């Protein structure tokens, strides 16, 4: 009966996630197919800077809330104190990160031919929704820890519908541009913020005990101090390929890489169940055997999915490239390499997500020198002025990162006291 119940829940959630990702794919491919290459290059840079800002303004706060919340999720007063402490910290981090991201965004956009007005407008749309994104991220942890399936589905589906509808309308009316495409994303963020806030705040309609917020602030800050160097580093890593090709190649190559990266929407199907169900369950469980089973099952599923995807791309690459439009129909070899890089990065991301969920983050800073050494070697092996070269760079360094994450996860499953943040 338990297996049937969980299969029903996950099956229903998976269907909704497929719909959400399909809608996101439609809006993303509409942007790819409609915008000219220079315009799409600017949209790629702005989207990357928005993702970077979201990561920098978190800097491990979300990991701390999930890890601490996994032990107190049934105590609404304690959760209220934890959420308030997290929001205060994210506000401070967001203010600092916004200054850094604004400068980089303007420089990259201007360097790639965007006019001053366009660069300022796109950067403003990158910065404006950061408080809504931060609040949504923290509040959604409460939904996940309580396994509130319906609320999670609504919070994912409604913004996807609105963004797709706005993007399609703009494309049909001839008004789709980098600025309007980013504006559609902004509206979707606002809607999701309103929905999640309305869902979660009634659960937290209690007054935390005196000193609780300060106590949780100290605990969150302790974890953030350990995670911040690696978080900032991974933020740079997440945008490194876009920045490298923006500096060393032409605007056309930036657009090519950005278009191929749109196919990462395929792996986002994994991200829904992983973030909403598997990681909270992984954070809550105290059974060592169950942790092993969950890890092995996730690893096997990831390998099977990636293998099927790469096989399909090798046999029917034209189908994938058709989604991107005629401007990108020549990227056959690049397609396989980029998808292989996504597969490796996805696997590393899953291992790090499991590590973070259990607070297996002691000495996590070691990932920085390990990655830098691998990248220093890869720089001499690959031509970073081409999409193929950048894809090879991603694969080579991703394998090293994956091995490091796997070792940490293995130690956590076997000797958790060696890697737990305490």
TORDRENNU-564838 format. One line per 3 residues: number of its first residue (from 1); their letters; for each residue z, x, y of C-alpha. Coordinates in Angstrom, 2 decimals, always signed. Last residue first. Layout:
N
NUM> A> Z:X:Y; ... .
//
This chain:
422
422> XXX> +12.70:+27.88:+19.61; +9.09:+28.83:+20.22; +8.41:+28.82:+16.48 .
419> XXX> +6.43:+31.80:+15.18; +8.78:+33.66:+12.86; +11.04:+30.65:+12.17 .
416> XXX> +8.08:+28.77:+10.71; +7.74:+31.12:+7.69; +5.26:+29.45:+5.31 .
413> XXX> +3.56:+26.68:+7.31; +4.05:+28.51:+10.59; +2.87:+31.79:+9.11 .
410> XXX> -0.30:+30.11:+7.85; -0.88:+28.51:+11.25; -0.50:+31.86:+13.02 .
407> XXX> -2.93:+33.51:+10.57; -5.46:+30.69:+11.00; -5.31:+30.98:+14.79 .
404> XXX> -6.06:+34.71:+14.57; -8.94:+34.16:+12.14; -10.45:+31.47:+14.38 .
401> XXX> -10.27:+33.70:+17.45; -12.13:+36.47:+15.62; -14.79:+34.04:+14.39 .
398> XXX> -15.14:+32.61:+17.90; -15.87:+36.06:+19.34; -18.93:+36.51:+17.14 .
395> XXX> -20.09:+32.89:+17.35; -19.77:+32.61:+21.14; -21.59:+35.93:+21.77 .
392> XXX> -24.38:+34.80:+19.44; -24.72:+31.60:+21.49; -24.81:+33.67:+24.72 .
389> XXX> -27.61:+35.80:+23.30; -29.59:+32.81:+22.12; -29.23:+31.12:+25.54 .
386> XXX> -30.58:+34.22:+27.28; -29.25:+36.50:+30.05; -26.22:+37.43:+27.96 .
383> XXX> -28.24:+39.69:+25.66; -25.95:+40.33:+22.70; -24.45:+43.37:+20.97 .
380> XXX> -22.96:+45.29:+23.91; -21.11:+42.24:+25.23; -19.92:+41.49:+21.68 .
377> XXX> -17.75:+44.64:+21.58; -15.96:+43.76:+24.81; -15.71:+40.19:+23.56 .
374> XXX> -13.88:+41.23:+20.39; -11.48:+43.41:+22.41; -10.86:+40.60:+24.89 .
371> XXX> -10.15:+38.10:+22.10; -7.50:+40.22:+20.41; -6.00:+41.25:+23.77 .
368> XXX> -5.58:+37.58:+24.79; -4.63:+36.10:+21.40; -1.50:+38.25:+21.44 .
365> XXX> -0.13:+35.90:+24.11; +0.80:+33.51:+21.27; +3.83:+35.71:+20.74 .
362> XXX> +5.87:+32.62:+19.82; +3.55:+29.59:+19.84; +4.29:+27.67:+16.66 .
359> XXX> +5.43:+24.72:+18.80; +4.67:+22.28:+15.92; +1.93:+20.43:+17.81 .
356> XXX> +0.81:+23.71:+19.37; +0.09:+25.31:+16.01; -1.82:+22.25:+14.81 .
353> XXX> -3.89:+22.24:+18.00; -4.52:+25.98:+17.61; -5.87:+25.41:+14.10 .
350> XXX> -8.09:+22.55:+15.27; -9.44:+24.57:+18.20; -10.36:+27.46:+15.91 .
347> XXX> -12.32:+25.06:+13.69; -14.07:+23.50:+16.68; -14.98:+26.92:+18.07 .
344> XXX> -16.58:+27.92:+14.76; -18.56:+24.67:+14.50; -19.55:+24.79:+18.18 .
341> XXX> -20.92:+28.30:+17.71; -22.96:+27.11:+14.74; -24.27:+24.24:+16.88 .
338> XXX> -25.30:+26.72:+19.59; -27.06:+28.96:+17.07; -28.91:+26.09:+15.41 .
335> XXX> -30.09:+24.64:+18.73; -31.08:+28.03:+20.18; -33.55:+28.50:+17.36 .
332> XXX> -35.22:+25.16:+18.07; -35.00:+25.17:+21.91; -38.62:+24.22:+22.65 .
329> XXX> -38.00:+20.48:+23.11; -35.69:+21.05:+26.10; -37.82:+19.68:+28.95 .
326> XXX> -39.17:+16.97:+26.61; -35.86:+15.14:+26.39; -32.33:+15.90:+25.22 .
323> XXX> -32.21:+13.27:+22.50; -35.56:+14.51:+21.20; -33.90:+17.91:+20.66 .
320> XXX> -31.60:+16.48:+17.99; -34.44:+14.75:+16.14; -36.64:+17.83:+16.43 .
317> XXX> -34.00:+19.87:+14.59; -34.59:+17.91:+11.41; -34.12:+20.36:+8.53 .
314> XXX> -32.04:+23.02:+10.27; -30.16:+20.47:+12.43; -29.38:+18.36:+9.36 .
311> XXX> -28.08:+21.40:+7.48; -25.96:+22.39:+10.47; -24.41:+18.91:+10.65 .
308> XXX> -23.75:+18.68:+6.91; -22.01:+22.06:+6.89; -19.93:+21.22:+9.96 .
305> XXX> -18.72:+17.97:+8.37; -17.82:+19.59:+5.06; -15.99:+22.50:+6.71 .
302> XXX> -14.00:+20.16:+8.96; -13.06:+17.86:+6.09; -11.81:+20.76:+3.97 .
299> XXX> -9.71:+22.16:+6.84; -8.21:+18.76:+7.66; -7.29:+18.18:+4.02 .
296> XXX> -5.75:+21.64:+3.79; -3.67:+21.15:+6.93; -2.47:+17.67:+5.99 .
293> XXX> -1.53:+18.80:+2.50; +0.40:+21.82:+3.80; +2.32:+19.71:+6.33 .
290> XXX> +3.11:+17.17:+3.61; +4.59:+19.89:+1.42; +6.81:+21.10:+4.28 .
287> XXX> +8.25:+17.62:+4.94; +9.74:+17.39:+8.46; +6.96:+15.24:+9.89 .
284> XXX> +6.87:+14.33:+13.58; +4.53:+16.98:+15.03; +1.98:+16.60:+12.22 .
281> XXX> +2.09:+12.81:+12.69; +1.47:+13.30:+16.43; -1.37:+15.75:+15.60 .
278> XXX> -3.04:+13.48:+13.02; -3.00:+10.22:+14.94; -4.33:+10.26:+18.51 .
275> XXX> -5.44:+13.86:+18.88; -7.07:+14.32:+15.48; -8.35:+10.74:+15.20 .
272> XXX> -10.19:+11.09:+18.53; -11.18:+14.76:+18.39; -13.22:+14.53:+15.20 .
269> XXX> -15.71:+12.15:+16.84; -15.76:+14.69:+19.69; -17.62:+17.00:+17.33 .
266> XXX> -20.82:+15.03:+17.83; -20.28:+14.97:+21.61; -20.72:+18.74:+21.37 .
263> XXX> -24.42:+17.86:+21.50; -24.17:+17.96:+25.28; -23.73:+21.71:+24.88 .
260> XXX> -27.47:+21.87:+24.20; -28.18:+20.39:+27.65; -25.76:+22.73:+29.40 .
257> XXX> -27.29:+25.75:+27.67; -30.78:+24.74:+28.73; -29.64:+23.86:+32.28 .
254> XXX> -28.03:+27.27:+32.74; -31.16:+28.86:+31.28; -33.30:+27.10:+33.93 .
251> XXX> -30.93:+28.15:+36.73; -31.68:+31.76:+35.87; -29.61:+34.26:+33.90 .
248> XXX> -26.83:+36.82:+34.43; -24.42:+34.98:+36.76; -24.86:+31.36:+35.68 .
245> XXX> -25.26:+32.52:+32.06; -21.88:+34.20:+32.23; -20.24:+31.30:+34.06 .
242> XXX> -21.46:+28.71:+31.57; -20.43:+30.93:+28.67; -17.00:+31.61:+30.15 .
239> XXX> -16.07:+27.99:+30.79; -13.89:+27.50:+27.73; -12.87:+31.16:+27.79 .
236> XXX> -11.55:+30.86:+31.32; -9.44:+27.89:+30.27; -8.44:+29.81:+27.17 .
233> XXX> -7.06:+32.59:+29.38; -5.23:+30.18:+31.63; -3.73:+28.55:+28.55 .
230> XXX> -2.93:+31.94:+26.96; -1.03:+33.10:+30.04; +0.60:+29.67:+30.53 .
227> XXX> +1.80:+29.14:+26.97; +5.01:+31.14:+26.95; +5.98:+30.15:+30.48 .
224> XXX> +4.92:+26.56:+29.70; +7.30:+26.46:+26.73; +10.30:+27.49:+28.81 .
221> XXX> +9.12:+25.24:+31.64; +9.14:+22.25:+29.33; +12.69:+22.99:+28.19 .
218> XXX> +13.91:+23.54:+31.76; +12.24:+20.35:+32.96; +13.76:+18.52:+30.00 .
215> XXX> +17.25:+19.45:+31.15; +16.47:+18.57:+34.77; +15.12:+15.17:+33.75 .
212> XXX> +18.16:+14.49:+31.54; +20.72:+15.45:+34.20; +21.94:+11.92:+34.74 .
209> XXX> +20.89:+9.56:+31.91; +17.39:+8.15:+32.03; +16.89:+4.71:+33.62 .
206> XXX> +14.79:+2.30:+31.61; +11.40:+0.65:+32.03; +9.75:+3.34:+29.90 .
203> XXX> +8.05:+1.03:+27.43; +6.87:-1.16:+30.33; +5.31:+1.99:+31.90 .
200> XXX> +3.06:+2.71:+28.90; +0.34:+0.07:+28.86; -0.05:-0.50:+32.61 .
197> XXX> -0.24:+3.25:+33.24; -2.76:+3.64:+30.43; -5.07:+0.98:+31.89 .
194> XXX> -4.87:+2.15:+35.50; -5.47:+5.79:+34.58; -8.40:+4.83:+32.35 .
191> XXX> -10.01:+2.93:+35.23; -9.57:+5.82:+37.65; -11.04:+8.29:+35.16 .
188> XXX> -14.08:+6.04:+34.61; -14.63:+5.81:+38.38; -14.60:+9.62:+38.61 .
185> XXX> -17.13:+9.96:+35.78; -19.47:+7.59:+37.65; -18.96:+9.71:+40.79 .
182> XXX> -19.96:+12.81:+38.83; -23.28:+11.13:+37.94; -23.66:+10.00:+41.57 .
179> XXX> -23.27:+13.56:+42.86; -25.48:+15.22:+40.26; -28.16:+12.60:+40.92 .
176> XXX> -28.99:+9.18:+39.47; -30.26:+6.77:+42.13; -33.60:+5.82:+40.60 .
173> XXX> -32.53:+2.22:+40.02; -32.80:+2.52:+36.24; -30.90:+5.82:+36.19 .
170> XXX> -28.16:+4.49:+38.49; -27.75:+1.39:+36.34; -27.59:+3.49:+33.16 .
167> XXX> -24.96:+5.81:+34.66; -22.85:+2.88:+35.89; -23.03:+1.09:+32.54 .
164> XXX> -22.25:+4.27:+30.60; -19.26:+5.07:+32.81; -17.94:+1.51:+32.59 .
161> XXX> -18.29:+1.29:+28.80; -16.66:+4.70:+28.29; -13.80:+3.74:+30.61 .
158> XXX> -13.14:+0.56:+28.55; -13.32:+2.21:+25.12; -10.76:+5.01:+25.36 .
155> XXX> -7.84:+3.12:+26.92; -8.66:+0.06:+24.81; -8.60:+2.07:+21.59 .
152> XXX> -5.33:+3.79:+22.46; -3.74:+0.43:+23.24; -4.91:-1.00:+19.93 .
149> XXX> -3.66:+1.95:+17.93; -0.18:+2.26:+19.34; +0.91:+5.11:+17.04 .
146> XXX> +4.27:+5.37:+18.90; +3.76:+9.12:+19.34; +0.19:+8.45:+20.43 .
143> XXX> +1.07:+5.85:+23.04; +3.79:+8.08:+24.46; +1.40:+11.03:+24.58 .
140> XXX> -0.94:+8.78:+26.57; +1.48:+8.90:+29.47; +1.11:+12.67:+29.87 .
137> XXX> -2.70:+12.73:+29.73; -3.08:+9.67:+31.98; -0.82:+11.21:+34.62 .
134> XXX> -2.79:+14.47:+34.68; -6.18:+12.71:+34.80; -5.02:+10.45:+37.65 .
131> XXX> -3.64:+13.43:+39.56; -6.86:+15.42:+39.00; -9.19:+12.64:+40.19 .
128> XXX> -10.11:+14.20:+43.58; -10.70:+17.85:+42.63; -14.02:+17.73:+40.75 .
125> XXX> -15.43:+15.00:+43.01; -14.60:+17.18:+46.03; -16.36:+20.13:+44.38 .
122> XXX> -19.47:+18.02:+43.87; -19.51:+16.93:+47.51; -18.88:+20.43:+48.88 .
119> XXX> -21.63:+21.95:+46.72; -24.04:+19.14:+47.59; -23.42:+19.56:+51.34 .
116> XXX> -23.68:+23.37:+51.13; -26.97:+23.22:+49.27; -27.05:+23.90:+45.54 .
113> XXX> -29.11:+26.96:+44.70; -27.28:+28.54:+41.77; -25.15:+30.86:+43.91 .
110> XXX> -24.04:+27.91:+46.03; -22.83:+26.05:+42.97; -21.08:+29.08:+41.49 .
107> XXX> -19.30:+29.98:+44.74; -18.23:+26.41:+45.53; -16.80:+25.88:+42.06 .
104> XXX> -14.95:+29.20:+42.07; -13.22:+28.43:+45.38; -12.32:+24.86:+44.44 .
101> XXX> -10.99:+25.95:+41.05; -8.44:+28.37:+42.52; -7.13:+25.97:+45.16 .
98> XXX> -7.00:+23.08:+42.69; -5.01:+25.14:+40.18; -2.09:+25.56:+42.58 .
95> XXX> -1.85:+21.86:+43.43; -2.36:+20.87:+39.80; +0.50:+23.11:+38.65 .
92> XXX> +2.91:+21.47:+41.08; +1.83:+17.96:+40.08; +1.95:+18.91:+36.40 .
89> XXX> +5.60:+19.93:+36.74; +6.60:+16.65:+38.31; +4.67:+14.70:+35.69 .
86> XXX> +6.33:+16.57:+32.82; +9.86:+15.97:+34.14; +9.09:+12.28:+34.59 .
83> XXX> +7.67:+12.02:+31.07; +10.70:+13.76:+29.50; +13.17:+11.59:+31.40 .
80> XXX> +11.34:+8.42:+30.34; +11.19:+9.70:+26.76; +14.96:+10.17:+26.79 .
77> XXX> +15.47:+6.59:+27.99; +12.92:+5.26:+25.48; +14.64:+6.85:+22.47 .
74> XXX> +12.22:+6.33:+19.56; +10.03:+9.27:+20.64; +12.95:+11.73:+20.60 .
71> XXX> +11.91:+14.36:+18.01; +8.11:+14.19:+18.38; +8.63:+13.95:+22.14 .
68> XXX> +9.68:+17.60:+22.28; +6.46:+18.80:+20.59; +4.17:+16.26:+22.25 .
65> XXX> +5.68:+16.76:+25.71; +5.61:+20.55:+25.33; +1.96:+20.56:+24.22 .
62> XXX> +1.03:+18.34:+27.16; +2.82:+20.69:+29.57; +1.01:+23.73:+28.12 .
59> XXX> -0.91:+24.84:+31.20; -1.67:+21.22:+32.18; -3.10:+21.78:+35.67 .
56> XXX> -5.10:+24.70:+34.28; -6.65:+22.59:+31.52; -7.66:+19.71:+33.79 .
53> XXX> -9.03:+22.14:+36.39; -11.17:+23.88:+33.78; -12.61:+20.56:+32.60 .
50> XXX> -13.54:+19.64:+36.17; -15.04:+23.11:+36.67; -17.22:+22.62:+33.61 .
47> XXX> -18.42:+19.24:+34.83; -19.30:+20.74:+38.23; -21.24:+23.63:+36.63 .
44> XXX> -23.15:+21.31:+34.29; -23.96:+18.93:+37.18; -25.37:+21.89:+39.13 .
41> XXX> -27.52:+22.92:+36.15; -28.62:+19.31:+35.77; -29.90:+19.26:+39.33 .
38> XXX> -31.79:+22.54:+38.82; -33.31:+21.22:+35.56; -34.43:+17.85:+36.92 .
35> XXX> -32.11:+14.97:+36.17; -33.17:+12.00:+34.05; -33.15:+13.31:+30.48 .
32> XXX> -29.86:+15.19:+30.73; -28.11:+12.43:+32.70; -29.28:+9.77:+30.26 .
29> XXX> -28.19:+12.06:+27.43; -24.65:+12.14:+28.77; -24.45:+8.39:+29.38 .
26> XXX> -25.77:+7.64:+25.88; -23.53:+10.26:+24.29; -20.47:+8.85:+26.03 .
23> XXX> -21.42:+5.41:+24.71; -21.89:+6.79:+21.19; -18.59:+8.64:+21.49 .
20> XXX> -16.80:+5.44:+22.39; -18.54:+3.47:+19.63; -17.72:+6.15:+17.07 .
17> XXX> -14.16:+6.20:+18.34; -13.95:+2.42:+17.86; -15.15:+2.76:+14.28 .
14> XXX> -12.76:+5.66:+13.65; -9.85:+3.61:+14.93; -10.64:+0.82:+12.52 .
11> XXX> -10.95:+3.24:+9.63; -7.79:+5.09:+10.65; -5.76:+1.88:+10.69 .
8> XXX> -7.29:+0.48:+7.51; -6.92:+3.78:+5.65; -3.33:+4.01:+6.86 .
5> XXX> -2.50:+0.55:+5.49; -4.36:+1.11:+2.22; -2.62:+4.44:+1.62 .
2> XX> +0.76:+2.87:+2.38; +0.00:+0.00:+0.00 .
//
